Amino acid sequence: MSWPLLAGSSLGALGVAGWLTYATIEPSCTFWGRVISRGPYDGNRVALTFDDGPTAGTTDRILDELRKANVRATFFVIGANAERERNLLRRIRDEGHLVANHSYHHSHYGVMRFTRYWQREIARCDEVITRTIGESPAIFRPPMGVKTWHVTLAARRQQQTLVTWSDRAWDGLATTPPRILERFENVRGGDILLMHDGVEPYAPHHDRTATIEAIAPLIERLRSQHLSPVRLDELLQIPGYRPRAAACASVTT
């Protein structure tokens, strides 16, 4: 093969690889299947969502802040964490927040796994949540928001709506409250905001103090802009939990 043809083939392969990477990590890309990354633009509602809990010492403090502000949020819980912190999981539910599925193990290598693996991850997390609060989630967010054909197919088979985000705090890394507020400076109606209340098993950073301290000023700013924080099911007008019969069927599949 001549050098021009070889170079062209290499550039083409790089282009395809780049596109597939974009489709996998971009929260709004639907190349691999249906995903929701935001709500309607024409409303005044936004959703605060928290990933990776429940974690003692952080989730409880975030719940305290939300209670003070009289705000309901959505918590995407890791099944393994929820199994250890069942009382915190119950508190999330009892205080009116929505509990959603964030897989059982939160593996960083899930992008390499197939549909059956993801069905097991979703179903096992569902089982922990259902046994603890008596409700089975209808909303799923994959670890790190990474989507593949196998992830979206598994979510569909498990009767889960796959929801990502439109803005994120990047608080899984070391940060400060002012930096979090800066990242949420241009929030609009319909936005889904991603923060972290918990610590996933492979987290490089465990301190969630910046997130806790940013909640009150963030809510104050949103309200000053006439934006109302609500649960995801309210923002998107979709079911937050599944009927019991459907939940039992999906766990045993």
Buried (B, 14 or more C-beta within 10 A) or exposed (E): EEEEEEEEEEEEEEEEEEEEEEBBBBBEBBBBBEBBBBBEEEBBBBBBBBBBBBBBEBBBBBBEBBBEBEBBBBBBBBBBBBBBBBEBBBBBBEEEBBBBBBBBBBBBEBBEBBBEBBBBBBBBBBBBBBEBBEBBBBBBBBBBBBBBBBBBBBBBBBBBBBBBBBBBBEBBEEBEBEBBBEBBEEBBBBBBBBBBBBBBEEBEEEEBEBBBBBBBEBBEBBEEEEBBBBBBBBBBEBBBBBEEEBBEEBBEE
